[in-house]
Amino acid sequence: MVVPMDTDNKFFNVGLLLVATLIAAKLISALILPRSRKRLPPVVSTLPVVGGLLRFLKGPIVMLREEYPKLGSVFTLNLLNKKITFLIGPEVSAHFFKASESDLSQQEVYQFNVPTFGPGVVFDVDYTIRQEQFRFFTEALRVTKLKGYVDQMVMEAEDYFSKWGDSGEVDLKYELEHLIILTASRCLLGREVREKLFDDVSALFHDLDNGMLPISVIFPYLPIPAHRRRDQARKKLAAIFASIISSRKLAAKSEDDMLQSFIDSKYKDGRPTTEAE
């Protein structure tokens, strides 16, 4: 077969272009990549593939305490198909919270929280809605609101300490933790929870909290007992609060607590929060 001259030239030009592109790519990578690598954080030394996972599952805090003196405030752990970079201390962690969503996505990092908080809120919604929901939190905890909680806090404290005797020994850490739970229950979760459902809700929050394990960061939906208890607790808590919210609305009743602030909150377009939210 005879190939026409113009076709032959076309093949030659395409080949020359491919070679030139490869050479250019090599030159660019040689000039740019070494500089980029110099700016990357140090990497925790582990066994290939599963090494990082094993260290992480033993306890992130233990690993952080071991690596911080060696690697400094910023370092990366290779974790199966993920790379997790830790920012330790206010000087460096502030970058994460102040950076724009396009640079450092909180939603992507905190996806493992979605089973705990539930769908449609916080890290399961886009940035715009999440910022509005954060505004609900801020407004519910502003100074004027907190001042309104003082009488309730005093009442809880006086009632709690009135049950103590004149002498004896106590575990101060345990006692204060318990008092804080009681106070938070009254001021944040509402009168109904504190007066009638405290023990139930406290146990459910315990299961919810214990469902957040190191393995949950990598596999948040892994069907392990702690995750199953977490999911059941969230469903039961949702039912309890849905009942309280519905009861308040039907009775046109308003309470002075954070739950009421969330019930009354509205998005910028005028839409009220839903019971599920």
Order of alpha helices (4+ residues) and beta strands (2+ residues): alpha-alpha-alpha-beta-beta-alpha-alpha-alpha-alpha-alpha-alpha-alpha-alpha-alpha-alpha
